[in-house]
Amino acid sequence: MPAGSAPSWRMESDRVGGLARRLRLTTAARRAIVRGGFITLNYHHADRAGLAAHLAYLSARFKLVPLEESLEPVATRAHGRPRVAITFDDGYRDVYADALPVAETWRAPIAVFVVTRFVGTDNQFWWDRLQAAAAGTHRRSIDLAGHTHLLEGAAARARFCATVSRCVRTLPSPEAATLLERVIAELVDSAVPSTSSAPGAQLLDWPQLRDMCARGVCVGSHTETHPVLSRLRPTEARAELERSRETLATHLGTPPEFLAYPHGQPADVGQEVVALTRAAGYRAAFSTVSRPGPAKQDADRYFLPRTPADTREPINVLALRVSGLWPLVAWLRRYFAGG
Ligand SMILES: [Zn+2]
């Protein structure tokens, strides 16, 4: 699920990043914090111009490497050039249509994590349905969890979608599904039907994934249905991990080595799921926790860090994200926002 930085936050980060670059803080931080380390970037969608700009910036400062290199021990690389691996979550079609040609031009290895039950279908993820419904609604407000939420303007709608997403991720599955369907039904009821489809939400199919494998793309599992794994019973979580692996092996010829946890924060995963992932046969698994550097011990191999990235973000923001300064910037923002 895309982290979805709001346009206002993107502009604010652009200014902070621009200042940090002018003061050469991003360069100093990269040398001090990242050094010869490893950063795995986590994209969802790609536009050609945005990704080309990102890869131009990255290739001048980092070595663009395949995901497998994230497993190399720290000691062997401590003084080399810092390395970056590029990943895309959820399996959107623009990874094939737009990211792959650009990545090939820049000789940048990429990895894509797909949700196997959605591959080759017209299904849409719940967050895409929610965003499309919110974008197309004619309602001015909606009640949720005892509060009235305003829906006028893109920023208010983005805030509302973020609130619903938080509720959906923290409620037990049946309650979350009921809440989500109620919200979408209320939004769509007063929407013009033709505006309620989600542009850019189309997903990859198996022939595209086979072609990507043949062209060197690493295809990993993002589970079968993209649940919050920590909220499932162990038998259900195991089925998500094992069945998605089997499905990928059936369609692509070999089982995936890597998994990306849906949502990917510690509360979305949990120790039990980490153990199940190891037992299911994966070689490593990625979180969405942002921290530069490779695994420090074997246990970390099943909760490797990734730094969020978005091809719509300006280079100043990317510079902050890959300098090792990003967690500090995000913390300062939360601190000054009062939470
Ligand atoms: Zn996802």
Residues whose N, C-alpha, C, O or C-beta is under 5 A from the ligand:
A	BS01	ZN	M1 D89 D90 P262 H263
